[in-house]
Amino acid sequence: MPRSKHPGRPGLMPELSPQDIENRSLAIIEAETPRPRPYGGHQWEIVRRMIHASADFELLELVRFHPNAVSAGVAALREGCLVVTDTEMGRAGIPARRLLALKAKSACFIGDPGVSARAVSAGRTRSVYAVDKALEQPQDKIFVIGNAPTALMRLLERIDGGAPPPALIVGMPVGFVNAAQSKELLMARSDVAYITVAGRKGGTALACAALNALAEIALRRDGE
């Protein structure tokens, strides 16, 4: 057994490998989540991964899935879709090794020079025009939005205007201004698959955790 680097500190576990830490963490989540759970199957895998990323068991009451969310997301990943994030941090939180194994790619357009120029000219946020730039890309898409309510609202506005809906929206903007409201708009829809978190909570870590869990399911190829 690995020796602890913290002798004399009660409650600290011995130093573990990254995989052992993950396995123990998931086992603790399993043990501390009472049955019957509000989610089953692949939905539970996704929520469990989100709890692992945040240590927030309140997510058991807040995560919402469109009925087709998991199947649509897995199918898009297996077909090599483009995963669009609203921040570079979000893009960094989705390991390329997972996407490459699926022949999928990730992109974030928030720093695109044309996006920045349009935002300055119009006096609007870059998130608006980053969504527009993403929708110009020809591939099927999954949008992963963990930061900007503006990005989620713009995406829904463009869909209402006739833009082809993405395969899935992982819509989890966090905060106090329009975060909860933008997610309410998303949950009110039946024409686009989504995974979201009701209320103010959300964030890049949660959105990436949900997408990474979907990618793991897609890589296993064990069906929906």
C-alpha positions as CSV (number, residue, x, y, z in Angstrom):
1,M,0.0,0.0,0.0
2,P,1.3,3.5,-0.8
3,R,2.7,5.3,2.2
4,S,1.1,8.5,3.3
5,K,3.0,11.7,2.9
6,H,1.0,13.2,5.7
7,P,1.9,11.1,8.8
8,G,0.1,12.0,12.0
9,R,-2.8,13.8,10.2
10,P,-5.9,11.8,11.0
11,G,-8.5,11.4,8.2
12,L,-6.0,11.8,5.4
13,M,-5.8,8.9,3.0
14,P,-2.5,7.5,1.7
15,E,-1.2,9.0,-1.6
16,L,-3.1,7.4,-4.4
17,S,-2.7,7.3,-8.2
18,P,-5.1,9.6,-10.2
19,Q,-7.2,6.6,-11.3
20,D,-7.4,5.3,-7.7
21,I,-8.5,8.8,-6.6
22,E,-11.2,8.9,-9.3
23,N,-12.4,5.3,-8.5
24,R,-12.6,6.1,-4.8
25,S,-14.4,9.4,-5.4
26,L,-17.0,7.7,-7.6
27,A,-17.5,4.9,-5.0
28,I,-18.1,7.6,-2.3
29,I,-20.7,9.3,-4.5
30,E,-22.4,5.9,-5.1
31,A,-22.4,5.2,-1.4
32,E,-23.7,8.6,-0.3
33,T,-26.5,8.8,-2.9
34,P,-29.7,7.2,-1.5
35,R,-31.8,4.8,-3.5
36,P,-34.0,5.0,-5.4
37,R,-32.0,7.6,-7.4
38,P,-33.7,10.2,-9.5
39,Y,-31.6,9.2,-12.5
40,G,-30.7,5.8,-14.0
41,G,-28.5,4.3,-16.6
42,H,-26.5,6.7,-18.6
43,Q,-28.2,9.7,-17.1
44,W,-26.8,8.6,-13.7
45,E,-23.3,8.3,-15.2
46,I,-23.5,11.9,-16.3
47,V,-24.9,13.3,-13.1
48,R,-22.4,11.3,-11.1
49,R,-19.6,12.8,-13.1
50,M,-21.0,16.2,-12.5
51,I,-21.1,15.6,-8.8
52,H,-17.5,14.3,-8.9
53,A,-16.5,17.6,-10.6
54,S,-18.3,19.8,-8.0
55,A,-18.8,17.8,-4.8
56,D,-22.4,19.1,-5.0
57,F,-25.1,16.6,-4.2
58,E,-27.8,19.2,-4.7
59,L,-27.3,18.4,-8.4
60,L,-29.4,15.3,-7.7
61,E,-32.4,17.7,-7.7
62,L,-31.3,20.1,-10.3
63,V,-30.0,18.3,-13.4
64,R,-32.6,18.2,-16.3
65,F,-32.5,16.0,-19.4
66,H,-34.4,16.3,-22.6
67,P,-35.7,12.8,-23.3
68,N,-33.4,12.4,-26.3
69,A,-30.4,14.1,-24.8
70,V,-28.2,11.1,-24.2
71,S,-29.0,9.3,-27.4
72,A,-28.6,12.4,-29.5
73,G,-25.3,13.4,-27.9
74,V,-23.8,10.0,-28.1
75,A,-24.8,9.6,-31.8
76,A,-23.3,13.0,-32.7
77,L,-20.0,12.2,-31.0
78,R,-19.8,8.9,-32.7
79,E,-20.4,10.6,-36.0
80,G,-17.5,13.0,-35.4
81,C,-19.3,16.2,-34.6
82,L,-17.9,19.6,-33.7
83,V,-18.0,20.3,-29.9
84,V,-18.4,24.1,-29.5
85,T,-17.6,25.6,-26.1
86,D,-18.3,29.2,-25.0
87,T,-14.9,29.6,-23.4
88,E,-11.4,28.5,-23.9
89,M,-11.5,27.1,-20.4
90,G,-14.3,24.9,-21.5
91,R,-12.4,23.7,-24.5
92,A,-9.4,22.9,-22.3
93,G,-11.7,20.9,-20.0
94,I,-12.6,18.4,-22.7
95,P,-9.5,16.1,-23.3
96,A,-8.6,15.9,-27.0
97,R,-7.8,12.2,-26.6
98,R,-11.5,11.4,-26.0
99,L,-12.7,13.4,-29.0
100,L,-9.9,12.2,-31.3
101,A,-10.8,8.6,-30.6
102,L,-14.3,9.5,-31.9
103,K,-13.0,11.6,-34.8
104,A,-14.7,14.6,-33.2
105,K,-13.2,18.0,-32.7
106,S,-13.6,20.9,-30.3
107,A,-13.7,24.7,-31.1
108,C,-14.2,27.9,-29.3
109,F,-14.7,31.1,-31.3
110,I,-14.6,33.7,-28.4
111,G,-11.1,34.8,-29.4
112,D,-11.7,34.9,-33.1
113,P,-10.6,38.3,-34.5
114,G,-13.7,38.6,-36.6
115,V,-15.9,37.9,-33.6
116,S,-14.1,40.5,-31.5
117,A,-14.3,43.1,-34.2
118,R,-18.1,42.5,-34.7
119,A,-18.6,42.7,-30.9
120,V,-16.8,46.0,-30.6
121,S,-18.5,47.5,-33.6
122,A,-22.0,46.5,-32.4
123,G,-21.4,47.1,-28.7
124,R,-22.5,43.6,-27.8
125,T,-20.7,40.7,-26.1
126,R,-18.3,38.4,-28.0
127,S,-20.4,35.5,-26.9
128,V,-23.2,36.6,-29.3
129,Y,-21.0,36.6,-32.3
130,A,-19.0,33.5,-31.3
131,V,-22.3,31.6,-31.5
132,D,-22.9,33.1,-34.9
133,K,-19.5,32.0,-36.0
134,A,-20.0,28.5,-34.7
135,L,-23.3,28.2,-36.6
136,E,-21.5,28.9,-39.8
137,Q,-19.5,25.7,-39.4
138,P,-20.8,22.9,-41.6
139,Q,-20.5,20.0,-39.1
140,D,-23.2,18.7,-36.8
141,K,-22.6,20.3,-33.4
142,I,-22.8,19.9,-29.7
143,F,-22.8,23.3,-27.9
144,V,-21.2,23.2,-24.4
145,I,-22.1,26.4,-22.6
146,G,-21.0,26.7,-19.0
147,N,-20.3,30.4,-18.6
148,A,-22.3,32.9,-20.7
149,P,-26.1,33.1,-20.5
150,T,-25.8,35.4,-23.5
151,A,-24.4,32.6,-25.6
152,L,-27.3,30.3,-24.7
153,M,-29.9,33.0,-25.4
154,R,-28.3,33.8,-28.7
155,L,-28.2,30.2,-29.7
156,L,-31.9,29.8,-29.0
157,E,-32.7,33.1,-30.8
158,R,-30.9,31.8,-33.9
159,I,-32.7,28.5,-33.8
160,D,-36.0,30.4,-33.6
161,G,-34.8,32.4,-36.7
162,G,-34.3,29.2,-38.7
163,A,-30.7,28.1,-37.9
164,P,-30.4,24.3,-37.8
165,P,-30.5,23.2,-34.2
166,P,-27.4,21.4,-32.9
167,A,-27.6,17.7,-32.0
168,L,-27.4,18.7,-28.3
169,I,-27.0,21.7,-26.1
170,V,-25.2,21.2,-22.8
171,G,-26.5,24.5,-21.4
172,M,-25.3,25.3,-17.9
173,P,-24.4,29.0,-17.6
174,V,-23.8,30.0,-14.1
175,G,-24.6,33.3,-12.2
176,F,-27.1,35.8,-11.2
177,V,-28.0,37.7,-14.4
178,N,-30.1,35.7,-16.9
179,A,-28.4,32.4,-16.0
180,A,-31.5,30.8,-14.5
181,Q,-33.8,32.5,-17.0
182,S,-31.8,31.4,-20.0
183,K,-32.0,27.8,-18.8
184,E,-35.7,28.1,-18.2
185,L,-36.1,29.1,-21.9
186,L,-34.0,26.0,-22.9
187,M,-36.1,23.6,-20.7
188,A,-39.3,25.0,-22.2
189,R,-38.3,23.7,-25.6
190,S,-39.1,20.3,-27.2
191,D,-37.4,20.9,-30.5
192,V,-33.8,20.6,-29.3
193,A,-32.1,18.1,-27.0
194,Y,-30.5,19.5,-23.9
195,I,-28.8,18.8,-20.6
196,T,-29.0,21.6,-18.1
197,V,-29.1,22.6,-14.4
198,A,-32.1,24.4,-13.1
199,G,-31.5,27.7,-11.2
200,R,-28.4,29.7,-10.8
201,K,-25.9,26.9,-10.5
202,G,-23.9,25.7,-13.4
203,G,-20.4,26.5,-14.7
204,T,-17.7,25.3,-17.0
205,A,-16.7,22.4,-14.8
206,L,-20.2,21.0,-14.8
207,A,-20.7,21.4,-18.5
208,C,-17.4,19.7,-19.3
209,A,-18.1,16.9,-16.9
210,A,-21.4,16.2,-18.7
211,L,-19.8,16.2,-22.1
212,N,-16.9,14.0,-20.9
213,A,-19.3,11.5,-19.5
214,L,-21.1,11.4,-22.8
215,A,-17.8,10.9,-24.6
216,E,-17.0,8.0,-22.3
217,I,-20.4,6.4,-23.1
218,A,-19.8,6.9,-26.8
219,L,-16.4,5.3,-26.7
220,R,-17.7,2.2,-25.0
221,R,-20.1,1.6,-27.8
222,D,-22.5,-0.3,-25.6
223,G,-25.6,1.3,-27.0
224,E,-28.1,3.7,-25.4
